[in-house]
């Protein structure tokens, strides 16, 4: 990830609230552990080609239920599984709707996703924007997009990044 600038955590959480149209505290399960990491730093970054294979979907097991994260939680694996689907139900249908919006208007949905990692070189886990990332990745529009990245050594024990370490 190419770091564009360091930013305050409040900018990331404010953005999240705006995109999701909910209070960040509705996602306490994801947010609260991040607040405990005293070394967590946030940056606005640009996704580079070399980053794509180091991006993982949030470690939420419902991605397994629909066989999107087989054989792993890498974004590239999810995109390949998505491409093979009939887009008729669940996450597949939701991702397809987002893809259709991006096809009509690249600015139709927010593209500033939120990722975390235990070091700046990755790997990275998406904690907000997973379905949009699949749609953007399938369309070849994820590389060069701007994203928020939080870095902390504590991410190694972060529940929502656990599948990233099953390599």
Number of C-alpha atoms within 10 A of each C-alpha: 23 16 16 13 10 14 15 11 17 10 13 21 16 12 18 19 16 13 16 12 9 11 13 17 12 10 11 11 11 17 14 12 15 19 11 10 15 10 13 19 15 23 21 22 19 20 19 14 12 10 16 18 14 16 22 28 30 26 20 16 13 11 16 14 11 14 14 23 26 15 11 18 27 24 25 20 18 25 20 16 17 22 14 8 13 10 15 10 12 10 16 21 15 15 21 22 16 19 24 13 15 20 14 9 10 14 10 13 13 14 19 22 22 23 25 29 24 20 15 16 13 18 20 29 29 24 20 20 19 20 21 23 25 27 26 22 19 18 13 10 15 23 16 14 14 20 23 27 28 26 21 19 14 17 22 15 12 18 14 21 26 16 19 21 11 8 7
